[in-house]
Amino acid sequence: MSKHIDVMLLLALPASGKSEARRYLASLSPQECQDQFGIGHTVQLDDFPYVHIMRRITDELTNRGHTGMFFLSPALPFRDPVDWLTLIELLNEDYDDLVAAHKPAPESAALWLFDRIDAARVRAGGQAIICTLDDDLRKEIAAPIEEEAQTLLRDKIAEVPESMEGKTVVVEFARGGADGSPLPLVHPFGYKASLAQLSEKMLAKSSILYIWVEPTESRRKNAARTDPNDPGSILHHGVPLAVMYGDYGVCDMAYQLEQSAKPNTVQVDKNGNSYFLPLGRFDNRVDRTSFIREDVDQWSDEDKGLLQLGMREAFNQLADGQED
């Protein structure tokens, strides 16, 4: 690849190895990134921290006898599937902040997040709902969430580089549909809807690294990585089983590839324009990534070699998509 990738969408079912791949790429020097994979030094975005905050909002409301706002219970999927698109709008905003080197400094990180989630929900086609709470209740539930919201804000600011020159923005999210669903998945489930919600500024610069595991393996690895004492962790959070079957029982990425007018790409139609996102598929059906969850000094040369081989194969496919 003669030019590094500006935006790399890191997509897969939960627990497929996305976050581990991100951690590995972040461990490389800028020169290693370019030489091995044709990417710049990475800055990283992820929608999971927002899902976690939405669950925390729901928990604090249900603990006070109110109906869950985003989820009916901690074990169930979104009440309103529009929030799959709310998450994308939050990523769009994070990307804009990266490009503009914007570092928010709100008085309350929790209340700042509440406003952001409401605004993103409106942009996604839904309704603002946190603002409908009584002001006292809104502040009451913000208090126990503040520390986690501050962590999200610190992590977000830490990713803003002095310059975007030579950088690759890695954007991680997982999408799917209910087990047994026919394809195409109904809107707004699956990758078709979420990719089309990305800003055109991102779509014009995006390629896809897709990590391939089957839903059964995704469920196994999800159970294996889950640490109930660390539910907000990128590497160790667990997705409830009902969500694994209800939202991630089937993946539509292969279908999107088949539907594209150009080989080795995913076609995204938005505002009368068609974007053809080159795709490379990293085959992780036989696990090559779980070792990344260990401390770096525990990574063996054999494990790193197998991971590098699979990544190079995927990035070569991605380069083929860029050339078609």
C-alpha positions in Angstrom: 0.0 0.0 0.0 1.6 3.3 -1.1 -0.4 5.4 1.4 -1.4 4.5 4.9 -5.1 3.9 5.8 -6.7 6.9 7.3 -9.7 5.3 9.0 -9.8 1.5 9.8 -13.1 0.1 10.9 -12.4 -2.9 13.1 -15.6 -5.0 12.9 -16.7 -8.4 14.2 -19.0 -10.2 16.5 -18.4 -9.7 20.3 -15.3 -11.4 21.7 -13.9 -12.1 18.3 -10.6 -10.5 19.0 -11.3 -6.8 18.0 -10.0 -5.3 21.2 -7.1 -7.6 21.3 -6.1 -6.7 17.7 -6.4 -3.0 18.7 -4.1 -3.6 21.7 -1.6 -5.3 19.5 -1.6 -2.6 16.9 -1.2 0.0 19.7 1.9 -1.8 20.9 3.7 -1.3 17.6 5.9 1.6 16.7 4.8 3.9 13.9 7.5 2.3 11.6 6.3 -1.2 12.5 2.7 -0.2 11.7 3.6 1.2 8.3 6.1 -1.6 7.4 3.9 -4.6 8.5 0.4 -3.4 7.7 0.4 -0.1 5.8 -1.2 1.8 8.6 -0.2 4.9 10.5 0.3 4.9 14.3 -3.1 4.3 15.7 -5.6 6.4 17.6 -8.6 4.5 18.7 -12.4 4.9 19.1 -14.8 2.3 20.5 -18.6 2.4 21.1 -18.6 0.0 24.0 -17.9 2.7 26.7 -21.1 4.4 25.7 -23.1 1.1 25.9 -21.7 0.7 29.4 -22.8 4.2 30.4 -26.3 3.6 29.0 -26.4 0.4 31.2 -25.3 2.4 34.2 -28.0 5.0 33.6 -30.6 2.2 33.4 -29.2 0.6 36.6 -29.4 3.8 38.6 -33.0 4.4 37.5 -34.2 0.8 38.2 -32.5 0.9 41.6 -34.8 3.8 42.4 -37.9 2.1 41.2 -38.1 3.6 37.7 -38.4 1.7 34.4 -35.1 1.1 32.7 -34.4 3.8 30.2 -32.2 2.1 27.6 -32.6 -1.6 28.8 -35.4 -3.4 30.5 -32.9 -5.3 32.6 -29.1 -5.8 32.7 -29.5 -9.1 30.8 -31.6 -7.8 27.9 -30.9 -5.9 24.6 -31.7 -2.3 23.9 -35.3 -1.3 24.4 -35.2 0.7 21.2 -32.9 -0.6 18.4 -32.4 3.1 17.2 -29.6 3.2 19.9 -27.4 1.1 17.6 -27.4 4.2 15.5 -27.1 6.5 18.5 -23.7 4.8 19.2 -22.5 5.5 15.6 -23.4 9.2 16.0 -21.3 9.3 19.2 -18.4 7.8 17.2 -19.0 10.4 14.5 -18.6 13.1 17.2 -15.5 11.5 18.6 -14.0 11.4 15.2 -14.7 15.1 14.6 -13.1 15.9 18.0 -10.0 14.0 17.0 -9.7 15.9 13.7 -10.3 19.2 15.4 -8.1 18.4 18.4 -11.0 19.2 20.6 -10.7 18.3 24.3 -13.9 18.9 26.2 -13.7 20.1 29.8 -17.2 19.9 31.2 -17.9 20.6 34.9 -19.7 17.3 35.2 -18.6 14.4 32.9 -21.8 12.5 33.6 -24.2 15.4 32.7 -22.0 16.1 29.6 -22.5 12.5 28.5 -26.2 12.7 29.2 -26.5 15.7 26.8 -24.3 14.0 24.2 -26.4 10.8 24.3 -29.6 12.7 23.9 -28.3 14.8 21.0 -26.8 11.7 19.2 -30.1 9.9 19.6 -32.0 12.7 17.9 -29.4 12.7 15.0 -30.0 8.9 14.7 -33.7 9.4 14.2 -34.9 8.8 17.8 -36.0 11.1 20.6 -34.0 12.7 23.4 -35.0 10.8 26.6 -32.5 11.6 29.4 -33.7 15.2 29.4 -37.2 14.1 30.1 -36.2 13.2 33.7 -36.9 15.5 36.5 -33.8 17.7 37.0 -33.3 16.5 40.6 -33.5 12.9 39.5 -31.1 13.5 36.6 -28.5 15.0 38.9 -29.1 12.2 41.4 -28.3 9.4 39.0 -25.4 11.4 37.6 -23.5 11.3 40.9 -22.8 7.6 41.1 -21.9 7.5 37.4 -19.5 10.5 37.5 -16.3 8.5 38.2 -16.9 6.2 35.2 -17.9 9.2 33.1 -14.7 10.9 34.0 -12.7 7.8 33.0 -14.5 7.8 29.6 -13.7 11.5 29.2 -10.0 11.0 30.1 -9.7 8.1 27.7 -11.3 10.1 24.9 -9.0 13.1 25.5 -6.0 10.8 25.7 -6.6 9.7 22.1 -6.5 13.2 20.7 -3.0 13.6 19.1 -1.1 16.8 18.6 -1.4 16.2 14.9 -3.4 13.7 12.8 -0.6 13.5 10.2 0.5 9.9 9.7 -2.2 8.6 12.0 -4.7 5.8 11.4 -8.0 6.1 13.4 -9.2 2.6 14.4 -12.9 2.5 15.0 -14.3 -0.6 16.8 -17.9 -1.8 16.9 -19.9 -5.0 16.6 -23.2 -5.5 14.9 -25.5 -8.4 14.0 -29.0 -9.7 14.3 -31.1 -12.2 16.1 -30.2 -15.9 15.9 -32.0 -17.4 12.9 -32.8 -14.0 11.2 -33.0 -14.1 7.4 -30.7 -11.7 5.4 -30.9 -8.8 4.8 -31.4 -7.9 8.4 -34.1 -5.4 9.1 -33.1 -1.8 9.8 -31.4 -0.7 12.1 -29.8 -4.0 12.8 -26.5 -5.3 11.3 -23.7 -3.5 9.5 -25.7 -2.0 6.6 -27.5 0.4 8.9 -24.6 1.3 11.1 -22.1 1.8 8.3 -24.6 4.1 6.5 -24.9 6.2 9.7 -21.2 7.0 9.7 -20.4 10.5 8.6 -19.4 11.0 5.0 -16.1 12.4 6.2 -15.3 9.0 7.7 -16.8 6.9 4.9 -14.6 8.7 2.3 -11.5 7.6 4.2 -12.5 4.2 5.6 -11.3 0.6 5.1 -12.6 -2.4 7.0 -10.6 -5.0 9.0 -13.1 -7.8 9.7 -12.3 -10.4 12.3 -14.0 -13.7 11.3 -15.4 -16.0 13.9 -18.7 -18.0 13.9 -21.5 -17.0 16.4 -20.9 -20.2 18.4 -17.3 -19.3 18.9 -18.2 -15.7 19.7 -20.4 -16.9 22.5 -17.7 -19.2 23.8 -15.1 -16.5 23.8 -17.5 -14.0 25.4 -18.0 -16.4 28.3 -14.3 -17.0 28.6 -13.3 -13.4 28.8 -16.0 -12.1 31.1 -14.9 -10.7 34.4 -18.0 -9.8 36.5 -15.8 -7.5 38.7 -14.8 -5.4 35.7 -17.9 -4.8 33.6 -16.6 -1.6 32.0 -13.4 -3.1 30.8 -12.7 -3.1 27.0 -10.9 -6.4 27.2 -12.8 -8.2 30.0 -16.5 -7.1 29.7 -19.2 -9.7 29.1 -22.2 -9.4 26.8 -25.3 -10.9 28.3 -26.4 -14.3 26.8 -29.8 -12.9 25.7 -28.0 -10.2 23.8 -25.5 -12.6 22.2 -28.5 -14.5 20.8 -30.8 -11.6 20.2 -28.4 -9.1 18.7 -25.4 -11.1 17.6 -26.8 -14.5 16.7 -26.1 -13.8 13.0 -23.6 -11.6 11.2 -24.4 -9.9 7.9 -20.9 -8.9 6.8 -20.5 -11.7 4.2 -23.9 -10.7 2.8 -22.8 -7.1 2.5 -19.7 -8.2 0.6 -21.8 -10.2 -1.8 -24.1 -7.3 -2.5 -21.3 -4.8 -3.3 -20.9 -3.6 -6.9 -17.1 -3.9 -6.5 -15.3 -7.0 -5.4 -13.5 -7.1 -2.0 -15.4 -4.1 -0.8 -18.5 -3.2 1.2 -20.8 -0.8 -0.6 -22.3 2.0 1.6 -24.9 4.3 0.0 -25.5 7.6 1.7 -27.0 10.9 0.5 -26.9 9.8 -3.1 -23.3 8.8 -3.0 -21.8 5.3 -3.0 -18.7 4.5 -0.9 -16.8 1.3 -1.5 -14.9 0.3 1.6 -12.1 -2.1 1.0 -12.3 -5.1 3.3 -9.7 -7.5 4.7 -10.8 -10.6 6.6 -8.7 -11.9 9.5 -9.6 -15.5 10.1 -9.8 -16.0 13.8 -12.0 -19.1 13.8 -9.0 -20.9 15.4 -8.1 -18.4 18.1 -5.0 -16.3 17.5 -5.8 -13.3 19.7 -6.7 -14.2 23.3 -3.1 -14.2 24.4 -3.1 -10.4 23.9 -5.2 -10.1 27.1 -2.1 -11.1 29.1 0.7 -8.8 30.1 2.9 -7.9 27.1 5.9 -9.7 28.6 3.8 -12.9 28.5 3.3 -12.8 24.7 5.3 -15.6 23.1 7.1 -15.2 19.8 5.0 -18.1 18.4 1.7 -16.5 19.3 2.8 -13.1 17.9 4.0 -14.8 14.7 0.6 -16.5 14.1 -1.2 -13.2 14.8 1.1 -11.3 12.4 0.6 -13.9 9.7 -3.2 -13.7 9.9 -3.1 -9.9 10.0 -0.8 -9.7 6.9 -3.2 -11.9 5.0 -6.1 -9.7 5.9 -4.2 -6.5 5.0 -3.2 -8.0 1.7 -6.9 -8.6 0.9 -7.6 -5.0 2.0 -5.0 -3.7 -0.4 -6.7 -5.8 -3.2 -9.9 -4.0 -2.4 -8.3 -0.6 -2.7 -6.9 -1.5 -6.1 -10.2 -2.9 -7.7 
